[in-house]
Amino acid sequence: MSASLDSTAPSGGTPDNARLTPRGLFKFLIPSLIGIGMFLVPFSTGDTINIGMGLLADGLKALLGDTLPAIAVAVLCASAVLTLLVKCANPRWARENAWGELFNVEPLWMAMRLLGAAFAVMTYFQIGPEFVTASFTGGVMLNDLAPVLLTFFFFAAILLPFLVDFGFMEFIGSLVRTPFRKIFGLPGRSAIDATASWMGSGTVGVLITTQQYEQGYYNRREASAIATNFSIVSIAFALLVTNFIGINHLFVPFYLTVVVAGLVAAVIVPRLPPLSRKPDTYYEPVGCRLAEERTGTKGLFRYSLGMAVDRADKAPGPRQLLRHALLNVADIFFGLLPLVIAIGTVALILAEFTPLFTWLSYPMVPVLEWMRIPEATAAAPATLVGFADMFLPAVLASDIESELTRFVIACLSLTQLIYMSEIGALLLKSKIPLKLWELVVIFLLRTAITLPIIVVMGHWLVA
């Protein structure tokens, strides 16, 4: 997300002298409670768990139904045409403003938008090679993922300011800053990213991290570490995986294993290259806006409340919030969606139509055999194919007979976190300084760290 598309006022100053007036408290509490209700409070709906924003997205998805793939094709084609127009003609409406920054992109990103539009058109009209238009490559991206992204991110972009712009990040960040600094070496406000991911979606966590980085609340190292270690998949997606792979009766030990392995990885991975080598510098257009280090003479809770009220007092007004929300929706639809479709389709083509991941997984066979994992040869590709898409390991492992092996693969797919069909594409599109090779290294590090933990807990809880 570009800084010009979502810039807010700095929290500024210290709350030592802030007056906790009823008006200030209401300005902090009301919007923050709306944000908490939309992003952090889980609801049980039938056999699934969801959040308020997810329910709105599901409602919109049900309303639009089968028209969503067509809408996605229209959005992708509009993105490609407008990008070509701005790059070639440089019209007046796209000069020196947010629209120019959105469509006047580097040649690589322009190529990705053209490729994403081409894949979408080929898949929708079923023209072109089968490896693009197949239901398990282009079909997955256009018919399954694109409708979710369109509806999910529409409400996320509109409602996210209630969670991040009215003091809730400052309040929680100040309360838990000491344990987060000591355990993870990160600001306390990153706890919100993790909670939003667990309750809602990993993409929401990345979206929060991106905005916090571009607003000057995370430095380069912190933003990179948070985005690649705290953007956990939601409980709802975890339930989907366990049901699909046939271990739904093991959901409690399954999710316990995912949480334990994920927390261990979150402690270790940021302390290793490439994340440990990221500089502690901030996004240049805004600089550092974080002030959560001193409580002065006040107690921690009152200081945190003062921070929150101070931030809420400087929050943008309704008109500015609406403008930012609409520009953010445009940035996601015209900038992120083409990238996700292009990268995701290519990744799925490599996974489904080439032996690439099978070849790459050969070294994993003896490792799994040494760990006493049954059907190691069949399971090995599933340990690495998650880099293409998080759901692919479950697809590959669904025919494996061993319950232990299916348990291990399902847990591993959720703790690896980096998958190019969505999170990886979102990170590459963002201003967070992460390159493709770094995402590959982080994916392999998370695999190496979490796999032994998952295997040990699997032998204990399942076998």
N, C-alpha and C positions, 0 to 999 in steps of 0.2 A: 504494500500500500504506500503510495507516495505521501510525503509529508504535507504537500499542498492540499491533498484530498482530505486530510484529517488532522488539522492542527488545532490544539486547544491551548488555553492559557496556562502558564506555569503555576504550580502550586505556590511557589515563592514564599520566602520568609520563614519565620518560626512561629508556631502557635502559642508561644509562651504568654503573649499578651492578647490572644484571641478571646473574644467574649462569646461564651456559649449561650447565645440568646435563643429563645424559642423559635424565632424566624430562621436562624442559622441551622438549628438542629432539624427543623422540618425540611429545609432545603437539602440537607444531607440525607435524612432518613427516608423521605417519601420516594425520591427517584431510586435510591439504593435498594429499598425494599422491592421496588418493581424489578430492578435488575436481578436481585437475588431470586425472586420468584420465577423469573423467566429463564435463568441460566443455572442456578445452583440447587434448586429444590426438586428432587425426583418425584414423579407421580407414577402410580401403578395403574396402567390402563390395560385391562384384560390380562394377557400373559406377558406383557412387556413392561419395561420401565422407561419413562420418558421425562422430559423437562417441558416447562411451559412453552418455550420457543419452539421446541420440537413438535409439540402438539399443534401450534399454529402452522408450522411448515407442513405437517402431515395433512392438516385441513386444506391448505392451499393446493397441495399435491392432489388430494382427492377431488377438489373442485375442478382443477384444470385437466386432470386425468391424462388421456392419451394425446392431448395437444402439447404436452410439455416437450417431447422430443422435437416436434416441429418448431416450437418456440426457441429451443436451444439451437437448432439449425439457423433460424433467422438471426439470432443474436451473434452466432459465430460468423455468419456471412457479413453482417453489419460491421463487426469488428475488423474483418479483413478489408472490406471496401473502404471504411473510414480511415484505417491505417494507411492504405495505399494512397488515398486522396491527400491526407495530411503530408505524407512523405514526398509526394510528387508535386502537389500544387501549393502547399502551405497556405491554405485559405486564412482570411483575416480572423474568423471566429476561433481559430486554433492557435493564435499567436499569444505568447506570454500569459497563459492562464492554465487552469487545471486540465482543460480539454486538450490543449497542446501537449502537455506532459503525458496525458493518457494515450494519445495516438501517435505522437512523434517519438517512436521508440527505436532502439538499436536494430540493425539488420537481422540479428539472430532472433529477436523477439518478433519482428515482423514476419520472418519465415515460419516461426511457430504458429502465429495466428493464421497464416495462409494454410499451413498444413492441417491445423485443427479444423478449419472450415471445410477443407477438401475431404478430410476423413468423415466429417459429419454428413456432408452432402452424399458421399458415396454410400455410407451406411444407411441413411434414411431412404434413399431411392434404390438401394441395392444394385448399384452399378460399380464396376471395377473389380479388382481381384478379391477372391474369397477371403484371403488372410486379413483383409481390412474390414470387409462387410460381415464377417461371421458373427453369430450371436454371442460368442465367447471372446471376441476382441472388440471391434467397433461397436457391436451391439451392446456389450456391457457398458462401455463408456457413454454412448448416446442414450440408450433406453433405460439403463439402471442408475448410473452415477449422475449424469447431467440433470435429470429432474430433481434429484435430491439436492444437488448443489444450488440449483436455481432457487428452489423454495427455501432451503435452509439458510443460505447466505443472504437472501432478501431480508428475512426477519433479523438475522444476526447483525447485519450492518445498521439496521434501524434501531434495534433495542440495545446494542452493546454500549452506547454512551451512558445508559442508566447504571451500568455496572462499573464503568471505569472513569467517568467524568464528574461524579458528584461526591467523591471522597471515600468510597468504600475501599478502593485499593490502598489509599493512604492509611485508613483505619486498621485494616488487617495487616498491612505491611509493617506498620509500626509495632503492632502487638506481637507478631511472630518473627521479627527481624533477627533477634539473637539466635534462636535455634536454627533458622535457615542459613544465617551467615556461618555458624559454626559447623553445621552438618554438610550443607551443600555449597557454601561459599557464594550464596545468592541473596538478593534482596527478599525481604519477607513478603512483598506484594506478589512474588511469583507463586505463592500458595494459591492465589486466585486462579492463575492459569491452570494449575494442576486440578483444582476442584471443578472448574468449568469443563475441563476435558473429561474427567471421570463421569460427571453428571450429564454432560451434553454431547460433546464431540471433540476429538483431537484437533480438528480444524478450527474450532472455536478457540482452543488454547493457543494455536499458532496465530490466529487473528489478533487475540489480545496481546500476545508477545510482540507482534509486529507493530501494533499501534503504540505500545508502551516504549518500544525502542525508538520509533520515529518521533515521539513526543519528549524524548530525553530522560526517561525514567530507568532504562536499562542501558548499560554500555555494550560494546560489541561482544565481549566475552560472555557477559550475562545473558544477552538475548540469544546468542548461539547455543549456549548450554541449556537454557530453559526450553527453547523451541524443539531441541532434539532429545530432551530427556523428560519433559513434563507434559508433552502433548499426548497423553495416554488416550487410548480409545475409550469410548463411553461404555457404561455398564450395559446399555441396550445393545450395542454391537457385540459385546462379549456374550450376552445371552444368545444372540443370533448365531454366533460361531459354535457355541456349545450345542445348540439344537441341531445345526446342520451336520456337525461331525459326530453326533450321537453320544455326547457325554453330558447332557443336560442334568442328569442325576448327580453329577459331580461338580455342579457349578460353584458351590461354596469352597471346596478345596482348590478348584481351578482358579477362582478369582483371588483367593488368598495367595496362591503361588505367583500369580501375575503381579500382585502388589509387592510381595517380598522381593522378587527378582527385579522388578522395576525400580524399587527404592535403592537396592544395592547398586544397580547400574547408574542411577542418578547421583550417587555418592562418588563412584569411581570414574566414570567416563569424562566428566568435566575436568578432572585432574590429569587427564592424559591428552597428548596431541591427537588431533589438531585443535581441540577446544582450549586446552591450557595455553596455547600460543596466541590466542586471540588477544588483541590489546584491550586495556581497560579505558578505551576512549569512547566518546559518545558521538552520535549522529551529528555531523557538522552543522547543518542548518539550524539546529535548535540548541545544541550543547547539553550540559548536564542540568536537569531540573529536579533532581532528587534531593530531598532534605529530610532524612529520617534518622539522623545519627545521634541527636542530643535531645534529652527530655527536659533539660533545665531543672527547675525546682519542682516540677509537677510529677505526679505519679504516672506510670506508663499508660493506664487506661485513659486518664484525663488528657494526657498529651496526645494520644492517638485520636481521641475525639476532637481535640483542637485541630489536629492536622486535617481531619476529615471535613470539619466545618469550614476551615480556611480554604480548602480545595473546592468545596461546593459553592462557596461564595464567589469564586472566580470561574465557575462553569459557564459555558456559552449559553446564550439565550435560545428560545424555541426556534426562531427563524434560522439562526446559525447552525443549530443542531440538525434541523431538517435539511439544510443545504449540504452539510457534511455527510449526512446519511445517504442522500441521493447520489452524491458524487462517489461515495464508497460503494454503493450498489453498482454504479456504472463501471467503476474500476474492477470490481469482481467479475461482472458479466463480460465486459469487453477485454479485460486484461488477463484475469486468472483463468476463466473457463476455457478459452482456446488453448492455453498452455497445458491445462490438465488433460484435455481431450487429445492433444497431439502427443504428449509424453506418455500418457497412459496407454493409448492405442499402440504405440511403438513397443512399449514394455510388454504388453500382452501378446503382441505378435511374436516377439522374441521368446516369450515363455511357452506359447502354445504351438508355434509352427517351426521352431528351431530346437536343436538339442543343447543350446547354450547352457541353460541352467543345469541340465543333467551332467554335462561335462564339468562344469564348475563345481558340482557337488560331489564328484568322485572322492576327494580327500575326506569328505564327511562320513563316508561309509565305515572305514575302520574306527573312526572316533565314536560313532554311535554303537558299533559292535563292542568296543572297549567299555562303553557305558552300560552295556547289557540292555540295549533297546531292541526289542524284536522287530523283524522286517526292516533292518537298517537300510538295505539297498533301495527299497520302495520309499522310505522316509527321507533319504538324503536330499533329493531335489527340493522337498518341501521346506528344508531348513534355510534355503537361500532364495527361493522364488518369491518370497514375501517382499523382496526389494522392488519387484514390479508392481505388485498389488497385495494388500494385506489379506484379502480373502482367498487368494490362490492357494496358500498352504492348506487351508481347510478343504478346498476342492480336491487337491491331490491326495490328501490323507483320508478322505471320506471312505475309500474302499479298503483301507488297511484294517485287518481283523483285530490286531492287538489294541486293547483299550488304553494301555499304558502309552503306546506309541502315539495314538491319536491325542491323548492328553498332553504329551510333551510338545507335539507339533502345534496344537492349538494355543498353548501357553506361550511358546516361542514366537508365534506370529503376532501376538499382542504386545510382546515386550521389545520387539525389534524396532518398532515405531516408524522407521524411515521407509516409506513406500512411495514410488515415483508417481503412481496414478493419482495421488492427491496431496499428501503432506509434502513430499519431495518437490512437486511442481509449485506448491504454494511458497515453500521456502526459497526456491530459485527465483520466483517472481518478486519476492519481497526485497526490502532494502537490507535485511539481515545479511552480513557478509559470510555466506556459506557457498562454497563451490561444489560442483557435482562430485569431484573426487573426494572431498571431505565428507560428503554424505555417505559415500560408499565405505569409507574408513570407519565412520561412526556406526553404520549398520553392522559391519563386521565386528567391531569392538563390543557392541551390545549383544550380538550373537554369542561371542566367545565368553562374555561375562555371565549372561543369564542362562545359557544352556546347561552348565553344570548344576546351577541352583535348581532349575526346573526338574532336571533328571533326579537329583537327590530327593526333592519333595515328591516327585512322582512315584519313585520306588517306595517311599514312606506312606503316601496317602492313597495310592491306587493299587500297586502290585501286592 
